[in-house]
Amino acid sequence: MGFQYTCVITSETLHDMDSICTAEEFRQAYPDGITGTMMDYVSFNGAGAALNDHATSNRADWWYGKLLEPASAAVTLLNILDNPNKVGVRVEKTDTDSDTCTVTFEFHEDGNAVSVQMLQPYGPNGIWVPYTQTDQTVQESASSVSPNIITSQNVDDTIAEDARLLEALFPDHHESTPNVSFPYRVDLNGDGVEEQLEISNLGYNGGDGGYALTVTDTSTGNKIPLPDGYTEEAGFPIWTFYAHRIHPTEDDQQEEDARLLIQLGEEKRCQTIATIMLNPLYSIYERQNLYDRFKDVLPDHSGRIGSADALSGCNVFYYENEQNPVIVLKTYVSGLLGHVDTLGYVITELRLQEDDTWVSKHYFLLDSCGDMSVMQQEMKSPAGNGNSFLPFSEQTDVDFIQLAPND
């Protein structure tokens, strides 16, 4: 004889957030950030293309006209209260990237600020849309992503800088050459108990992919699960997605808009780690004498290209001004020519907290081993066993800090 249960819904509440005026309200409205959510006008819901078509055809319209400037577009599309006495709005542009900028909302009511990166993806006369949330005061999710947009203006500097950073983190980065010997014991969170790190070879792809990391609490013998969808069999859920569309221009011509996205997460809940616009993507392959092959395989529609490998490297660093060590992982990301086409690596930093949860950070570095101009430069490898100093530019989006010797 079974039991039957009945529930009665006595009330329901719908909270309209069409006039956000505090950072807390912003967090409630966008708990998962913007990129990869239903508010992602570029790569998730496709609404940006439709809005752009209407706005460029009705430029004199009061509402659509607001989408043609980054500040008013951010206020309109993100439902921010349009009252300068309560919410201040400022725009920061760079001299190199004309199609991106940062809009910061200063919420006077609670004294907090939130910054959002804006993108003009449909050409210099098109609309602006929010692309990613950049302020860390408002948490996007369990993972922290340092998004990067690679454009024609910054591709050369990005290739050179990424080569230096990659070599500093993982010298001879196409091989698995860790700076410690596994299994390796270290107190990751400062609680006096060592964790044990072990690397398993999954038996494929040689030195540049196919490894699994496990972290074990030595006091209990229990494994500490890694965050952000990580599995030992497949690593982190990292994908390449090709976004492509043809849209009309003001002079009734056809214009191609395409980009390659490096994404973390499942299809409907993912964050974009890096965006490579189409022209710099051409440049990357041209520098490797692969331009013709690349054009032959370039898709004419949007869709996922493929998934990244399991982990391809693990190091442990002691950062200056941080008491506890940091696990640094790399994941091999293939380009459009198949597995032998090394587009770059997603670098993941893992910091273990006192409650055995992780603070994670992911960012993308281009691989330039096939780039003759970079290969001809003198690359200086860091000295010591990984506890040396990282050569880095203070202008980089990646907030590296120098490494200090392990006493």
C-alpha positions in Angstrom: 0.0 0.0 0.0 1.6 3.2 -1.1 1.2 6.7 0.2 0.0 9.6 -1.9 1.1 13.1 -1.2 -0.5 16.3 -2.3 1.0 19.7 -2.4 -0.9 23.0 -2.8 0.8 26.1 -4.2 -0.5 29.0 -2.1 1.4 31.8 -3.8 4.0 32.7 -6.3 6.1 35.8 -6.8 7.5 37.4 -9.9 10.3 39.9 -9.3 10.7 42.4 -12.1 14.2 43.8 -12.2 13.8 46.5 -14.8 15.4 49.3 -12.9 18.5 47.9 -11.2 20.1 50.4 -8.9 22.4 48.4 -6.6 25.2 45.9 -7.1 23.2 43.4 -5.1 20.3 43.7 -7.5 22.7 43.3 -10.4 24.0 40.1 -8.9 20.5 38.8 -8.4 19.6 39.6 -12.0 22.8 38.1 -13.5 24.0 35.4 -11.0 25.9 33.5 -13.8 27.3 36.6 -15.4 26.5 37.4 -19.1 28.6 35.3 -21.4 27.0 32.0 -22.1 23.7 32.9 -20.5 20.4 34.0 -22.1 21.7 37.6 -21.9 24.6 36.7 -24.2 23.4 38.5 -27.4 26.4 37.4 -29.4 26.9 33.7 -29.0 23.9 32.3 -27.1 20.5 33.7 -28.2 21.1 35.3 -31.5 19.0 38.4 -30.6 22.0 40.7 -31.2 21.8 40.2 -35.0 18.1 40.9 -35.1 18.5 44.0 -32.9 21.4 45.2 -35.1 19.3 44.8 -38.3 16.4 46.9 -36.8 18.7 49.5 -35.2 20.8 50.1 -38.4 17.5 50.5 -40.4 16.0 52.8 -37.8 18.9 54.9 -36.6 16.8 57.9 -35.8 14.5 55.9 -33.6 14.7 57.0 -30.0 14.9 53.4 -28.5 17.1 51.8 -31.2 19.4 54.8 -31.2 20.4 54.0 -27.6 21.9 50.7 -28.8 24.4 52.5 -31.0 26.4 53.9 -28.1 28.1 51.6 -25.5 26.9 53.5 -22.3 23.3 53.8 -23.3 23.3 50.3 -24.8 24.6 48.8 -21.5 21.9 50.7 -19.5 19.1 49.6 -21.8 20.0 46.0 -22.4 20.9 45.2 -18.8 17.9 47.0 -17.3 19.9 49.5 -15.3 18.1 52.5 -13.7 18.6 55.4 -16.1 19.0 58.0 -13.3 22.5 59.7 -13.0 21.7 60.7 -9.4 21.5 57.0 -8.4 23.7 55.2 -11.0 26.8 56.7 -12.6 28.0 55.3 -15.9 31.5 55.7 -17.4 33.0 54.3 -20.5 36.7 53.3 -20.9 38.0 52.7 -24.4 41.5 51.7 -25.6 43.4 53.1 -28.6 43.9 49.6 -30.1 40.5 47.9 -29.8 37.8 50.1 -31.4 35.1 47.4 -31.2 35.4 46.8 -27.4 35.2 48.9 -24.3 34.4 48.7 -20.6 31.3 50.3 -19.1 31.3 50.7 -15.3 28.1 51.2 -13.3 28.7 53.2 -10.1 25.7 52.4 -7.8 25.5 55.4 -5.4 22.9 53.7 -3.2 25.3 51.0 -1.9 28.6 52.5 -2.9 29.6 49.6 -5.1 30.6 49.4 -8.8 30.2 46.7 -11.5 32.1 46.7 -14.8 30.8 45.1 -18.0 32.7 44.5 -21.2 30.8 45.8 -24.3 31.4 44.5 -27.8 30.4 46.0 -31.2 30.3 42.7 -33.1 28.4 43.8 -36.2 30.8 46.4 -37.6 31.7 50.0 -36.8 28.2 51.3 -37.5 26.4 48.5 -35.6 25.0 48.2 -32.1 26.9 47.5 -28.8 26.0 44.5 -26.7 27.2 43.3 -23.2 29.6 40.5 -23.7 31.1 39.6 -20.3 31.1 40.8 -16.8 34.6 41.9 -15.7 34.2 43.1 -12.2 35.1 40.5 -9.6 33.0 42.1 -6.8 29.9 40.4 -8.4 30.6 36.7 -8.7 29.8 35.1 -12.0 29.9 31.5 -11.0 32.1 29.0 -9.2 34.8 29.6 -11.8 36.5 32.8 -12.7 37.2 33.4 -16.3 39.6 36.0 -17.6 38.0 36.6 -21.1 40.2 37.8 -23.9 39.1 39.2 -27.3 41.8 38.8 -30.0 41.4 41.4 -32.8 43.4 42.5 -35.8 44.7 45.4 -33.7 46.1 43.2 -30.8 46.9 39.8 -32.4 50.6 40.5 -32.9 51.2 41.6 -29.4 49.0 38.8 -28.1 51.0 36.1 -29.9 54.3 37.5 -28.6 53.1 38.0 -25.0 51.4 34.6 -24.8 54.6 32.9 -26.0 56.5 34.4 -23.1 53.9 33.6 -20.5 53.4 30.0 -21.8 57.2 29.4 -21.7 57.4 30.8 -18.2 54.7 28.5 -16.9 55.4 25.4 -18.9 58.9 25.3 -20.4 59.0 22.9 -23.4 55.2 23.1 -23.2 54.5 20.4 -25.8 55.7 17.9 -23.3 54.6 17.0 -19.8 57.6 18.3 -17.8 56.3 19.2 -14.4 58.4 21.3 -11.9 57.7 18.7 -9.1 57.8 14.9 -8.9 54.5 13.0 -8.6 53.0 11.9 -6.4 53.6 15.2 -4.6 52.6 16.2 -1.1 51.9 19.8 -0.2 49.7 21.8 2.1 47.5 23.6 -0.4 45.2 25.5 2.0 47.4 26.2 5.0 45.4 24.0 7.4 48.5 22.0 8.4 47.4 18.9 6.5 49.1 17.9 3.3 47.2 17.1 0.1 48.6 14.5 -2.3 48.7 15.3 -6.0 48.9 12.4 -8.5 49.1 12.5 -12.3 47.9 9.5 -14.3 48.8 8.9 -17.9 45.6 8.1 -19.8 47.6 6.6 -22.6 47.1 8.9 -25.6 48.5 12.0 -27.4 52.1 11.6 -26.1 53.2 14.5 -23.9 50.7 17.1 -24.9 47.4 15.7 -23.6 45.8 12.8 -21.9 46.6 13.1 -18.2 44.4 13.1 -15.1 45.0 14.9 -11.9 43.7 13.7 -8.5 44.0 15.6 -5.3 43.6 13.6 -2.0 43.3 14.7 1.6 46.0 12.7 3.3 44.3 12.9 6.7 41.1 11.1 5.5 42.2 9.4 2.2 39.3 11.1 0.5 39.6 12.6 -3.0 38.9 16.4 -3.3 36.8 16.9 -6.4 38.1 19.5 -8.8 35.7 22.2 -9.9 34.0 23.5 -13.1 32.8 20.1 -14.5 36.3 18.5 -14.3 36.4 14.7 -14.7 39.5 12.5 -14.6 38.6 10.9 -18.0 38.1 14.1 -20.0 39.5 17.0 -17.9 37.6 20.3 -18.0 34.7 20.7 -20.5 36.5 23.1 -22.9 35.1 23.5 -26.4 35.8 25.5 -29.6 32.7 27.1 -31.1 32.6 28.7 -34.6 30.1 31.6 -34.7 29.2 32.6 -38.3 26.6 34.7 -40.0 26.1 36.8 -43.1 24.2 40.1 -42.6 23.3 43.0 -44.8 25.2 46.3 -44.6 23.8 49.8 -45.0 24.7 49.9 -48.7 22.8 46.6 -49.4 25.9 44.5 -49.5 26.6 41.2 -47.7 29.1 41.2 -44.9 30.5 38.2 -43.1 30.7 38.1 -39.3 32.5 35.2 -37.8 34.7 34.4 -34.8 36.1 31.4 -32.9 35.1 31.0 -29.3 37.0 29.1 -26.6 34.4 28.1 -24.1 34.2 26.4 -20.7 31.1 24.5 -19.6 28.2 22.6 -21.1 26.4 23.9 -24.2 23.7 25.9 -22.4 25.7 26.9 -19.4 29.1 27.9 -20.6 31.4 30.9 -20.4 33.6 32.2 -23.2 37.3 32.2 -22.2 38.6 33.8 -25.4 37.2 35.1 -28.7 39.3 35.2 -31.8 37.8 37.4 -34.5 37.9 36.1 -38.1 40.7 38.4 -39.5 43.2 37.7 -36.8 42.3 34.0 -37.1 43.4 34.3 -40.8 46.5 36.0 -39.7 47.4 33.3 -37.2 47.3 30.6 -39.9 48.9 32.8 -42.5 52.0 33.2 -40.2 52.3 29.4 -40.1 52.0 29.1 -43.9 48.6 27.3 -43.4 46.3 30.0 -44.8 45.1 28.0 -47.8 44.4 24.8 -45.8 42.6 26.9 -43.2 40.3 28.5 -45.8 39.5 25.1 -47.2 38.1 23.8 -43.8 36.5 27.0 -42.6 32.8 26.3 -41.9 30.0 28.3 -43.5 27.7 27.9 -40.5 27.8 28.2 -36.7 28.6 25.1 -34.6 30.9 23.4 -32.2 34.3 22.5 -33.8 35.4 20.1 -31.1 36.3 19.5 -27.5 39.7 19.9 -25.8 41.8 17.1 -24.6 42.3 16.0 -21.0 45.0 17.8 -19.1 48.4 18.1 -20.7 50.4 19.5 -17.8 50.5 20.3 -14.1 52.8 22.5 -12.1 52.8 23.9 -8.6 53.9 27.5 -7.9 54.4 29.7 -4.9 53.2 33.2 -5.8 54.6 36.3 -4.1 52.1 37.8 -1.6 50.2 34.5 -1.4 50.8 32.2 1.5 49.6 28.9 -0.1 50.8 27.2 -3.3 48.8 27.3 -6.5 48.1 24.4 -8.9 48.6 25.5 -12.5 47.2 23.3 -15.2 47.3 23.4 -19.0 44.7 22.0 -21.4 45.6 21.5 -25.1 43.1 23.2 -27.5 43.2 22.2 -31.2 42.5 24.5 -34.1 40.3 23.9 -37.2 42.9 21.6 -38.9 42.5 18.8 -36.5 44.4 17.5 -33.5 47.9 18.3 -34.9 46.8 22.0 -35.2 47.8 23.5 -31.9 45.7 26.6 -31.5 46.7 27.2 -27.9 46.2 26.2 -24.3 43.7 27.0 -21.6 45.6 27.7 -18.4 43.8 26.9 -15.1 44.8 28.2 -11.7 43.4 26.3 -8.7 43.5 27.6 -5.1 42.2 25.2 -2.4 40.2 26.9 0.4 39.9 25.9 4.0 36.6 24.1 3.4 38.2 22.0 0.6 36.5 23.9 -2.1 38.4 25.6 -5.0 38.8 29.1 -6.3 39.5 28.6 -10.0 40.7 30.8 -12.8 40.8 30.0 -16.5 42.4 32.0 -19.4 43.6 31.2 -22.9 47.1 31.5 -24.3 47.9 31.2 -28.1 50.6 28.7 -29.1 53.1 30.2 -31.5 55.5 27.2 -32.1 54.5 27.3 -35.8 55.0 31.0 -36.1 58.4 31.7 -37.6 58.6 35.3 -36.5 58.1 34.3 -32.8 60.4 31.2 -33.1 63.2 33.4 -34.3 63.0 35.5 -31.1 65.2 34.5 -28.2 63.0 32.9 -25.6 64.4 33.0 -22.1 63.3 30.1 -19.9 62.8 30.7 -16.2 65.6 29.4 -14.0 65.2 27.0 -11.1 62.4 24.5 -10.5 59.4 26.6 -11.2 59.8 28.9 -8.2 61.4 31.7 -10.2 60.1 34.9 -11.6 57.5 35.1 -14.5 58.4 37.5 -17.3 55.1 39.4 -17.8 53.8 42.7 -19.1 51.8 44.7 -16.6 49.4 45.5 -19.5 48.3 41.9 -19.9 44.8 41.0 -19.1 46.1 38.0 -17.1 46.8 39.2 -13.6 50.0 37.2 -13.0 52.1 38.0 -10.0 55.8 37.2 -9.6 56.9 33.9 -8.2 58.9 33.8 -5.0 61.4 31.1 -4.0 60.0 28.3 -1.9 61.8 28.6 1.5 
